[in-house]
Amino acid sequence: MKAVVVENLVKFYGKFQALYNVTFDFEEGEIFGLIGPNGAGKSTTLRIIATLLKPSKGSVKIFGLDVVKDANKIRRIISYLPEEAGAYKYLTGYEYLEMMAKIYDPKNYSEYVDFGIKLSGLGDRIYSRIGEYSKGMMRRLLMARALMTRPKLAILDEPTAGMDVVYATEIRRLIKEVNREGVTILLSSHNMLEVEYLCERVAIINKGRVVALGSPDELEERYESENLEEVFTKLVKG
Amino acid sequence: MSALIELIKKEMKETFRNPRYLIFTILFPLILFPAIGYLYSFSFQTFRERVATATVLIVDFDEDVLSRLFIKYLNETLGINTILGDLGDINSSKYLAAIIIPEGFTERLRNQEPAEVEIYSRIGSLSFTSMGIATYGNTLINRFEDFLRQDILSKTGLDPEFFNNMIKTRDFVYVEEWGKTVTAEQLNALAFQVYFVPWLIFGLIISILQVSAAMLSEEKEYKTLETLLTLPINRKILALEKIIGSMIVSLAATASYAVGFVIYIYFGAELFLANFPEISISLDYMVVLLLLLLFFLTTLITGGLGLIISLFTQDTKTAESLSGGVSMPILFLVLMGSFVDVSTLPTYISAIYYSLPYPYLMKSFEYLLVGRTDMFFLGIAVNLVWLIIILSVLAKMFDSERLLTMKVTFGRKKKRSEEEG
């Protein structure tokens, strides 16, 4: 089954057009990457898929559900990690995960919380206030929040942004792990190595348009490049 | 030294190129004070016109030399119209003041004994300008006394100082807004409530406004809002959660207000009520409940306003600035209530004033002390209407993507975080 189908997606902010007929889709169980330079329209696309923004034109379907008409149903099966996410500084990491888990399942939330604690890898620091966390710890907590409910689709906007190599590697391992458990992943990243490592297919987006779509290998072959970074540079500069 | 100058230059540029600073620190006072000045001058002009064309009712039970001299003095020396009437006319709106000259007035003064006259005035509401009207009759008596002392008694060879303060007055003021006649002493005691209490309430309202304005802007500043909006929660529930949060702030403020009120009554108002039982109401539970309900509704509206502010702001600093701006019109209402007799303003201004939610709470102690429970009911009704409007606006805004995209940029280049991805 198609996890996400984006067709002729257009988005205006007032008079400014951010997206021009963006079209792509990917299957359930896939890790799909959306890459592009700053201001290309990646976050706008992810936000529309995450039901935060409404399309100006075109359609977006998540597991057959329409993002406008079925937004509430979609929110039950997705989770979204924004690029610049934060958490409540006066809650402990545990309280934060517990609150989020209870929103999804008020009765059997403890299973989610246990999985979230495991995913976060924060150990005893999970009982410390979030305000005391480092940036890396915060990102791990947020990643755990996004994945602990094993959503059908996890939308991760720059999941390793601002993290050091050790944490970033750990996050990538987590993404692979939950994907093996059946979570479909849609992610955006500036890190081409990360995208190449994680994603089965990618869409390169530039100035609000999809300029290339395929697996990293296909794209490297098509654009006669040694790696995805070169493909990206050729497409964006060219 | 040059480093200091460069730093000061930088400070000035940073400050004066910030439109937020210019709007709230420079522009608002430029609007606020002239507006108050206009209303004050309008009210004062009305007062002057009323005095210039005033008709004073004289109820003359003396009908002797000095009472007739007094009337002649008013007519010929001061150019004031007088009408002779009886006690039934003293509260008529046709007269600016009514002066009752008792029987034996002339006789007592001839015998060099103090004589007492009663003065009845009529004002719309208690304010700095209306106090002038309240003391108008008294001013006439003082001037007549001066006249007697300087122009008549000095000619008779009597010591003019002997005549000093021989005409006593008992002043009564009919306050239209209260529907009551009070003594000058009572009016002065009430003036404290009228001028002081609104400032206390204003301070509380500002703090509620700022706390509520920070509720959603904190979610934006700490980047928790986007996550919240993608959770399986209906947006109306989310709006309700914030409103309940604001309501809890209001309830806490109401509880604190109730405690403060009890202490206030114990130390101050009870003394007032005991001294002036004829104009006051008994502080039964129903009246106190009405006051607290009015307080709760007004603070809830303030909380709602704070939430609306927070919809437009991306951080708490901007939310605080914006709530500072919103507090200016509320401050304007406080000043207006204190300085201006609202009843003397054009009808449409009075109508606007009383259709807003804040004047009722500002004047609540005044209403309480003079027993205007009907104004509590009116205030509660007006506040309920505003609350419904504000909740509807909030529900509508929470249900749209504008919740994320709306912002006040204060002239900064519009940041489109949405477009950056």
HADDOCK unambig.tbl for C-alpha pairs under 7 A between the chains (distance, minus, plus):
assign (segid A and resid 18 and name CA) (segid B and resid 419 and name CA) 6.34 0.50 0.50
assign (segid A and resid 38 and name CA) (segid B and resid 420 and name CA) 5.23 0.50 0.50
assign (segid A and resid 38 and name CA) (segid B and resid 421 and name CA) 5.50 0.50 0.50
assign (segid A and resid 39 and name CA) (segid B and resid 419 and name CA) 5.03 0.50 0.50
assign (segid A and resid 39 and name CA) (segid B and resid 420 and name CA) 3.56 0.50 0.50
assign (segid A and resid 39 and name CA) (segid B and resid 421 and name CA) 4.92 0.50 0.50
assign (segid A and resid 40 and name CA) (segid B and resid 420 and name CA) 6.63 0.50 0.50
assign (segid A and resid 40 and name CA) (segid B and resid 421 and name CA) 5.73 0.50 0.50
assign (segid A and resid 41 and name CA) (segid B and resid 419 and name CA) 5.68 0.50 0.50
assign (segid A and resid 41 and name CA) (segid B and resid 420 and name CA) 6.59 0.50 0.50
assign (segid A and resid 41 and name CA) (segid B and resid 421 and name CA) 4.89 0.50 0.50
assign (segid A and resid 42 and name CA) (segid B and resid 421 and name CA) 4.26 0.50 0.50
assign (segid A and resid 43 and name CA) (segid B and resid 418 and name CA) 6.32 0.50 0.50
assign (segid A and resid 43 and name CA) (segid B and resid 420 and name CA) 6.89 0.50 0.50
assign (segid A and resid 43 and name CA) (segid B and resid 421 and name CA) 3.99 0.50 0.50
assign (segid A and resid 44 and name CA) (segid B and resid 418 and name CA) 5.53 0.50 0.50
assign (segid A and resid 44 and name CA) (segid B and resid 419 and name CA) 6.29 0.50 0.50
assign (segid A and resid 44 and name CA) (segid B and resid 421 and name CA) 6.36 0.50 0.50
assign (segid A and resid 50 and name CA) (segid B and resid 230 and name CA) 6.43 0.50 0.50
assign (segid A and resid 51 and name CA) (segid B and resid 230 and name CA) 6.72 0.50 0.50
assign (segid A and resid 52 and name CA) (segid B and resid 229 and name CA) 6.73 0.50 0.50
assign (segid A and resid 52 and name CA) (segid B and resid 230 and name CA) 6.66 0.50 0.50
assign (segid A and resid 52 and name CA) (segid B and resid 401 and name CA) 6.46 0.50 0.50
assign (segid A and resid 53 and name CA) (segid B and resid 401 and name CA) 5.53 0.50 0.50
assign (segid A and resid 72 and name CA) (segid B and resid 232 and name CA) 6.17 0.50 0.50
assign (segid A and resid 72 and name CA) (segid B and resid 234 and name CA) 6.91 0.50 0.50
assign (segid A and resid 75 and name CA) (segid B and resid 230 and name CA) 5.79 0.50 0.50
assign (segid A and resid 75 and name CA) (segid B and resid 231 and name CA) 5.72 0.50 0.50
assign (segid A and resid 75 and name CA) (segid B and resid 232 and name CA) 4.78 0.50 0.50
assign (segid A and resid 76 and name CA) (segid B and resid 232 and name CA) 5.06 0.50 0.50
assign (segid A and resid 80 and name CA) (segid B and resid 227 and name CA) 6.65 0.50 0.50
assign (segid A and resid 80 and name CA) (segid B and resid 230 and name CA) 6.73 0.50 0.50
assign (segid A and resid 81 and name CA) (segid B and resid 227 and name CA) 6.93 0.50 0.50
assign (segid A and resid 84 and name CA) (segid B and resid 223 and name CA) 6.30 0.50 0.50
assign (segid A and resid 85 and name CA) (segid B and resid 223 and name CA) 4.80 0.50 0.50
assign (segid A and resid 85 and name CA) (segid B and resid 224 and name CA) 6.05 0.50 0.50
assign (segid A and resid 86 and name CA) (segid B and resid 222 and name CA) 5.36 0.50 0.50
assign (segid A and resid 86 and name CA) (segid B and resid 223 and name CA) 4.68 0.50 0.50
assign (segid A and resid 86 and name CA) (segid B and resid 224 and name CA) 5.14 0.50 0.50
assign (segid A and resid 87 and name CA) (segid B and resid 222 and name CA) 6.84 0.50 0.50
assign (segid A and resid 87 and name CA) (segid B and resid 224 and name CA) 5.64 0.50 0.50
assign (segid A and resid 104 and name CA) (segid B and resid 232 and name CA) 6.92 0.50 0.50
